[in-house]
Amino acid sequence: MDYIANAVGLLGVILCLFAYGFARKGKMSAYGCSFLVLNTCASAMIIFSLCYSFNLAAFILEIAWLMVSVSSLLKISVKKS
């Protein structure tokens, strides 16, 4: 299971870097749903991997990112309805 947890965590890191890189290059809005969904998925995947190889500082950081991303997605969804 450690291999799967590591693979999921690495994929989460790749998603996070992909979203950040595209936002910096102006190919994706940092305020849009695509960016927020990628960050939400990335944080969840990294948190999953941290459950198998725990690091408190990384866990707190990822929980914070997850909360920010989810709250931003909820804000967008409320505005659209």
C-alpha positions, 0 to 999 in steps of 0.5 A: 500500500505504501507504493500506492500512497506514494504514487497518489501523493506524487500525482497530487504534487504534479497536479498542484504544480501543473495548476500553479504553472498554468496560472502563472503563465496566464493559461488558467485563472487562479480564480477559476473552477479549473484551478480550484478543482485541480488544487482540491484534488491535489491536496486530497491526494497529498493528504491521502499519502500523508496518512501512510507517511505522516508529517504534521507540517505538510498535513496542516499545510494541505488541510489549509489548501484544501479548505481554501480551495473548497470554500472558494469552489462553494463561493463560485457555486453559490454565485452561479445559482 
